[in-house]
Amino acid sequence: MNAGGELAALTAAALWAVASVLYGVVGNHIPPLRLNFLKGIVAITLLILTILLTGESLPTSTPLPIFLLCLSGVIGISWGDTAFLGAINYLGPRRVLLMSTLSPPLTAIVSMIGLGETLKITAWCGIFLTVLGVAWVVTERVPHSSNDSPTHLWRGVGLGLLAAIASSIATVISRLAFTLGDIPSLWAALLRLGAAQVILLAWLSRAGAQVSPSSKVSPRIIFTACLAAVCGTYLGIWLQQTAIKLTTAGIASTLLETSPIFVIPIVLCLGEKVSWRSLAGVIIAIVGIVLLFFT
């Protein structure tokens, strides 16, 4: 079996884990909207340079797949990521990560309805175990909790559900685009990011937000932000599109949601303590991943 799509998804998840740690450092110095826009600019620049170096051309006879990839970027990156960041403000990152584990089964269901893709029982077991392992890790009680007022709770839940639904729909739309035309993964990543950046820029302009970096931000912070953009946005989205192109939407979505698992070894290297519960969650998720690989 060609496991290229599964490997691409897992690599993307690992890179997103690295990027999330880096963004945790940068986030205290650069506002989220400005950071989101700037990392997109870095990634788009690198994608264009990569396309120029590889000489990979975009098929001009397939306008519908191009439109679908742009639509996927608007839904998944600009809408979905914005809802995700908003949910974090109300619920905190651990509970929002838990809600994001709803995306894989939602994607599998939507792909069955919209694309006619079917999964074997072992694949469904793999999805269940992977989601269970990730959920087991991210739901571990942490000392500092967010504001749990009813208003904040329901707003956070609504935004978290919106983020999960947007991610699922965007994944299926990308998968549909790949079935309708032979679009290279590099171009798919560029099209999705470009469309999302246009919408994001319109939102920033309407809100009167500045998109240029502050003069008070140190070169070290700028370098860290660029490194995070290379890992999480440039390479991450490129590999994400490769995974969606090479494997079914449900399996790709499940493996792409394993970023919290890869955070465990990173925090261990940084000297933080990891509980036995987190390690158990990692083992459960790995069993699920193995099932997906051998389906």
C-alpha positions, 0 to 999 in steps of 0.5 A: 500500500502506498502510505504517502498520504498518511505520512504527509498528514502525520508530518504536517501534524508534527510540524503544526505541533512545532509551530504551535509552540513557537506561536505560543512564544510569539503570541505575547508580542504580536497580535493574533490577526496581524500574526495570522496575516504575516505568517500567510504572507511568509508562506505564500512567498515561499510557495511562489519561490518553490514553484518557480524553482521546481517549474511546476505549472498549474493546469489551465483547463481545470477552472472548477478545481481551482475555484474549489480550492480557493473556496476551501481556503476561504472556508477552512483558513479564513473562517475556520481558523478565525472561529478556532482562535475566537473559541480559544479566547472563551474556552482555552486551548485544551477544550478547543483542541478537544472540540477539533477532534470532532473534525475527522468523523465529521469529515468522514461523514461529509465525504461519504455523503458528498463524494461517495467515499467509504471506509472499512470497519478497521479504518473507522476503528482507527479513527475512533482510537486516534480521536480518543487518544487525542481527546484523552490528552487534551482533556487532562485537567490543567491548573488554570481554566478559562472564564466559565460563565454561561455566555462565554461557554456557549459562545466558545462552544458555538465557535468551536463547532463552527471551526470543526465544521468549517475544517471538515467542509474545507477538507472535503472540498479540497478532496473534491477538487483533486478528484476533478483535476490534477492540481499539484499540491504546491499550487493547491496550498498557494491557491487556498492560502491566497484566497484566505489572505484576500478575505483576511486582508479585507477584514483587517482593512475594514477593522482598521487593523495594522498589518505591518509589524510593530517597530518594538518587536525584536528581531528574535521574535520576528525570526521565531514568527517566520520559523513558525510560518515556515513549519506550520503554514508553508510546509504544513499546508503543502503537506496537508494538501498532499495528504488530502490528494493521496488518501481519503478525506476521513483518514487524512483529517484524522491524522492531521488532527494528531498535533496534540500528540506530537506536542508531548515530546516537544514539552518533554524536551523543554523540561516540562513534566508529562503525566501518565495520562498523556502518555496513555493517550499517545499510545491509544492514538498510535494504535489508531494510526497504525490501524489507519496505515494498514487499512 
